[in-house]
Amino acid sequence: MKFSIGGPLKLAFRPWVEGLENIPAEGPAILASNHLSFSDSFFLPAVLDRKVTFIAKAEYFTTPGIKGRMTAAFFKGVGQLPVDRSGARGAGEAAIKSGIDVIERGELFGIYPEGTRSPDGRLYRGKPGGLARVALATGAPVIPVAMIDTEKIQPPGKVMPKLMRPGIRIGKPLDFSRYNGMEHDRFVLRAVTDEVMYEIMKLSGQEYVDMYATAAKRQIAEAAKADKDAEKAAKAALAQAEKQAAKEAEQAEKERSGS
């Protein structure tokens, strides 16, 4: 990935980076980043000397056919790890186990605490499951990361990316060893997640929204549907009014002709 994608990516977009010294030269660590664009998982590994492993849904790796094999090869090449979402507790437990496995191998594990891409460029509430549980179960340091302007490179609906310089700010490692043995305490998980999100907010300069990004996306989709339904109803009402006006005009014309 670093040679086939990373090199050209850095040459074309010239991403700027601050805080590279905060990434350990060896040993495990968790990179917790905001999530603005699909390209985040490419830009961050491209600027690091070490491999970063993220998680991805297993469907990316199991789709049949030539296209499916090419997709699987691509995601393996960029360090994505398949997670089977069919288990009793879904992707959550699978992601946690995968993250712990990566950390126990002494590698870098990348995770997006928001759980999905921001729908509007703001920073949303972090989900308290994967990040905090992997950190507390392994004792690995959590390094906050802020992706800057990656959402502007290829906004939703745009096929061709815009050539511009995105940025990456890497914060100092956070130590949560004071919570050892408390990885199943939901209040501790919430506290750890909120502390990480606060550091990401400071690095990114994003406006913080105290709700989950998934809920925000749902609200946006519902609002868009409501607007579309209202527009459709307005057009139907206008068409009905025009039809009624034409009918009344036709009737008036008939009455004038008859007189």
C-alpha positions in Angstrom: 0.0 0.0 0.0 2.8 2.4 0.9 4.5 2.0 -2.4 1.5 1.5 -4.8 -0.9 4.0 -3.1 0.9 5.9 -0.4 3.7 7.3 -2.5 1.5 8.7 -5.3 -1.0 9.9 -2.7 1.6 11.9 -0.9 3.0 13.2 -4.1 -0.4 14.3 -5.5 -1.9 15.8 -2.3 1.1 16.7 -0.2 -0.6 16.2 3.2 0.9 18.1 6.0 1.5 16.4 9.3 2.1 17.6 12.9 3.1 15.4 15.8 4.7 12.5 14.1 7.1 12.2 17.0 4.1 11.0 19.1 3.9 7.7 17.2 6.1 5.1 18.9 8.8 3.6 16.7 7.8 0.2 18.0 5.3 -1.4 20.3 1.5 -1.3 20.3 -0.7 1.8 20.3 -4.3 2.7 19.4 -4.8 5.6 16.9 -8.2 7.1 17.6 -9.2 9.5 14.8 -12.1 11.7 13.7 -13.7 10.5 10.5 -14.4 12.9 7.7 -13.8 10.9 4.6 -13.4 7.5 3.1 -9.8 8.6 2.3 -8.9 9.0 6.0 -7.8 5.3 6.1 -5.4 6.0 3.2 -3.9 9.3 4.2 -3.1 8.4 7.8 -1.2 5.1 7.0 0.5 6.8 4.1 2.3 9.4 6.3 3.5 6.8 8.9 6.5 4.5 8.6 4.6 1.7 10.5 1.6 -0.3 9.4 -1.8 0.7 10.7 -4.6 -1.9 10.9 -8.2 -0.7 10.7 -11.3 -2.8 10.7 -13.8 -3.2 7.8 -17.0 -5.3 7.3 -16.3 -8.8 6.2 -18.4 -8.3 3.0 -15.6 -6.4 1.5 -13.5 -9.6 1.6 -16.1 -12.2 0.7 -17.9 -10.8 -2.4 -17.6 -13.4 -5.2 -16.4 -12.7 -8.7 -13.4 -10.8 -10.2 -14.6 -7.5 -8.8 -15.0 -9.1 -5.3 -11.5 -10.6 -5.4 -10.0 -7.2 -6.5 -11.9 -5.5 -3.7 -10.6 -8.0 -1.1 -7.0 -7.6 -2.4 -7.3 -3.8 -2.2 -8.6 -3.8 1.4 -6.0 -6.3 2.5 -3.3 -4.2 0.9 -4.3 -1.0 2.7 -4.3 -2.8 6.1 -8.1 -3.4 6.6 -9.1 -6.3 8.8 -12.4 -8.1 8.1 -14.9 -8.3 10.9 -17.8 -10.7 10.7 -21.0 -8.9 11.8 -23.1 -12.1 12.0 -22.2 -13.0 15.6 -24.6 -12.9 18.5 -23.6 -9.4 19.4 -22.7 -8.2 15.9 -19.7 -6.1 14.8 -19.0 -4.7 18.3 -17.6 -7.8 19.9 -15.8 -8.8 16.7 -14.2 -5.4 16.4 -13.0 -5.5 20.0 -11.5 -8.9 19.6 -9.8 -7.9 16.3 -8.4 -4.8 18.0 -7.1 -6.7 20.9 -5.4 -9.2 18.6 -3.7 -6.4 16.7 -2.4 -4.8 19.9 -1.2 -8.1 21.3 0.9 -8.5 18.1 2.6 -5.2 19.1 1.1 -3.3 16.1 -0.8 0.0 15.6 -4.6 -0.3 15.7 -6.6 2.4 14.0 -10.2 3.2 15.1 -12.8 5.8 14.5 -14.7 6.4 17.8 -17.6 8.1 16.1 -18.4 4.8 14.4 -19.1 6.4 11.0 -18.2 9.4 8.9 -19.3 12.8 10.0 -22.3 13.8 7.9 -21.5 17.6 8.0 -17.9 18.0 9.1 -18.6 18.4 12.8 -17.3 16.1 15.5 -19.8 13.7 17.0 -20.0 11.8 20.3 -17.7 8.8 20.5 -19.2 5.4 21.0 -18.0 3.9 24.3 -17.5 0.3 23.1 -14.5 -0.6 20.9 -12.0 2.1 21.7 -12.3 2.1 25.5 -12.6 -1.6 25.8 -9.5 -2.3 23.7 -7.5 0.3 25.5 -8.4 -1.0 29.0 -8.1 -4.6 28.1 -4.6 -4.2 26.7 -3.2 -1.2 28.5 -2.1 0.2 25.2 -1.7 4.0 24.9 -4.4 5.9 23.0 -3.0 8.5 20.5 -5.6 11.0 19.4 -5.5 12.0 15.7 -7.3 14.7 13.8 -7.8 14.6 10.1 -8.1 18.0 8.6 -10.1 18.9 5.4 -10.2 15.4 4.0 -13.9 15.7 3.5 -13.2 18.6 1.0 -11.2 16.4 -1.3 -14.0 14.2 -2.4 -17.4 15.3 -1.1 -20.4 12.9 -1.4 -21.6 12.6 -5.0 -18.3 13.7 -6.5 -16.4 11.2 -8.6 -13.1 13.1 -9.2 -11.2 14.2 -6.1 -10.1 17.8 -5.7 -6.3 18.3 -5.5 -5.7 20.1 -2.2 -3.5 19.6 0.9 -5.3 17.8 3.8 -3.7 17.8 7.2 -3.1 15.4 10.0 -2.5 16.4 13.6 -1.2 13.7 16.0 -1.6 14.3 19.7 0.3 13.0 22.7 -0.4 9.5 23.9 -3.1 9.1 26.6 -2.5 6.7 29.4 -5.6 5.0 31.0 -3.8 2.6 33.2 -5.6 4.2 36.2 -8.7 2.3 35.0 -7.1 -1.2 34.8 -9.6 -4.0 35.4 -12.6 -1.7 34.8 -13.2 -2.4 31.1 -16.7 -3.6 31.8 -17.8 -0.5 33.8 -20.0 1.5 31.5 -19.2 4.8 33.3 -15.5 4.2 32.9 -15.9 3.4 29.2 -17.8 6.6 28.8 -15.2 8.7 30.6 -12.3 7.2 28.6 -14.2 7.8 25.3 -15.1 11.4 26.2 -11.5 12.2 27.2 -10.3 11.0 23.8 -12.9 12.9 21.9 -12.0 16.0 23.8 -8.4 15.7 22.7 -9.5 15.1 19.1 -11.7 18.2 19.3 -8.8 20.3 20.4 -6.6 18.9 17.6 -9.1 19.3 14.9 -10.8 22.5 15.9 -14.2 20.9 14.9 -17.5 22.0 16.5 -18.5 19.2 18.9 -22.1 17.8 18.8 -23.2 15.7 21.8 -25.0 13.1 19.8 -24.0 10.0 17.8 -23.2 10.6 14.1 -25.5 7.7 13.2 -28.4 9.5 14.8 -27.4 12.7 13.0 -27.4 10.9 9.7 -30.8 9.5 10.4 -32.2 13.0 11.2 -30.6 14.4 8.1 -32.2 11.6 6.0 -35.6 12.1 7.6 -35.4 15.8 7.1 -34.5 15.3 3.4 -37.3 12.9 3.0 -39.7 15.3 4.7 -38.6 18.1 2.3 -39.0 15.8 -0.7 -42.5 14.8 0.4 -43.4 18.4 1.1 -42.1 19.4 -2.4 -44.1 16.5 -4.0 -47.2 17.5 -2.1 -46.8 21.2 -3.1 -46.4 20.2 -6.8 -49.5 18.0 -6.6 -51.5 20.8 -4.9 -50.3 23.2 -7.6 -51.2 20.8 -10.4 -54.7 20.3 -8.8 -55.2 24.0 -8.5 -54.2 24.6 -12.1 -56.5 21.8 -13.2 -59.4 23.3 -11.2 -58.7 26.8 -12.6 -58.6 25.4 -16.2 -61.9 23.6 -15.5 -63.5 26.7 -14.1 -62.2 28.8 -17.1 -63.6 26.2 -19.5 -67.0 26.3 -17.8 -67.0 30.1 -17.8 -66.2 30.1 -21.5 -69.1 27.7 -22.2 -71.5 29.9 -20.3 -70.4 33.0 -22.3 -70.8 31.1 -25.6 -74.3 29.9 -24.6 -75.5 33.3 -23.7 
